[in-house]
Amino acid sequence: MINEIKNIFFAGPLNRTKQHSSGSYRRFCLLLLSLFFLNACSKNSGTGNQQPVSPAQMAPDAALKWADMSLYTFRFSSFNSPTYTSRSMGYLGLAMYESVVPGDSSHFSMNHQLNGLTLPQADKTKTYNWILSLNEAQDTLLKLLYPVPDNSHRYVHEKIDSLAKAIQDEFETGTDPDVAKRSVQFGQDIALAIYAWSVNDGGDKGFDRNFDPNYVFPTGPSYWVPPVRGQTVSPYPLHPYWGENRTFIIANSNIPIPPIEPFSTDTASNYYKMYRAIYDKDPLLTKEEREIAAWWGDDPTETFSPPGHSYYIASLAIKKLRPNLVVAAEAYARTGMAVADAFINCWKAKVTYFNERPSSYVKKYIDANWIQFWPEPPFPAFPSGHSTQGAAAAAVLTDLFGDHVAFTDDAHEGHRRYDDPRFVDLVYPARNYQSFWEAAKECGYSRLLGGIHTKQDNETGLQEGEQVGNNVNALHWSN
């Protein structure tokens, strides 16, 4: 499989064209000086015998740049969806980690720890430049997950190429050519092995089949119906079979489907009260509450989607705390895989119950003219995807960085929407949080404020997501 992928997509790992400015005389002189220095060093120490530098001694900047590029790619892909984005994050985060982890003896590979994963191994007797490995792994895998023209655009791949070339140019300078070649090759091998593993998970090229026109809806009084006021106009649910996908962590596939409150129209029942609470809250929404609902909306047609928001929060933590490169890569791997498995488990429950949104219940049993504040996503309600993935991310980031990491989330600062009179006064100020869990809980609560989820949806999602994240934390990451 890996050789087939190489033949189709690549002419070789080191064939990236390098274009240098012909007018940059100063840069040329510096290059000559660096080559002279390298030649002197090689005479003294022997070619290929450079002192290895552990990723534990490296800054996280390359990881941050690739996370930003991934979020840009998610945002501008042709068919952005929270399900496919979560899957991509899982594989990209894993590839980032596996491309650097052999260089740090205190950390462990996920090789054979995950659900059927087998990876190539670095040569422990040889030296690697781990940033070059990471760079090639991200460049390779991101373009495979978002191919042109099927799910990306030429200008997106040009930006990916530009970043890859800039990092390669910077870190090849001063690196023995054999070390550079070996490092790039290892990064590509990791990416291709992970991609080959990904194609059998059930979600491969999910962007080609977001909505199944042959899907047969269950019928009954409590079942979801396509929204009248929705984010995406579709008469079918998004990825109805996503819950059947292979999870990254075996333990996450064994989490039981959570129970749901039984349907009732009795005004004294818990079911009725949950939906009534949404209806009663709507006219009382303050401007700040509407801003909270809008902030966490993460509409895939306008943003990097809900899972991308979790990846962004991981970046905020890394920018603030400045961990070394391997810990930064671990943060993206944990976050990506936790969010990916959270969406699989969440979708399994969604399709099991096919539970209705507040809009249809309220219109049928409380107020036929009611319209919720925030546009609905095109899939069933229980449990909340925002809550499930947000809790999964909070669980792994808290385990890695602690429970008191304050941060300012500026993901959508200054964004505006004018497609509804209830949005025009919202200015999207940045939001401050004292912990990852505070952000995750507000993320879930925002769906209630938006009128698209009940309290049960959010509370169950938070519980399920925490279980998923804890299973990711239980892997053998480090000493």
Secondary structure by P-SEA (a helix, b strand, c coil): caaaaaacccccccccccccccccaaaaaaaaaaaaaaaaaaaacccccccccccccccaaaaaaaaaaaaaaaaacccccaaaaaaaaaaaaaaaaaaccccccccccccccccbbbbbbcccccccaaaaaaaaaaaaaaaaaccccccccaaaaaaaaaaaaaaaaaaaccccaaaaaaaaaaaaaaaaaaaaaaccccccccccccccccbbbbbcccccccccccccccccccccccccccccccccccccbbbbcccccccccaaaaaaaaaaaacccccaaaaaaaaaacccccccccaaaaaaaaaaaaaaaacccaaaaaaaaaaaaaaaaaaaaaaaaaaaacccccaaaaaaaccccccccccccccccccccaaaaaaaaaaaaaaacccccbbbbbccccccccccccccccccccbbbbccaaaaaaaaaaaaaaaccccaaaaaaaaaaaaaaaaaaaaccccc
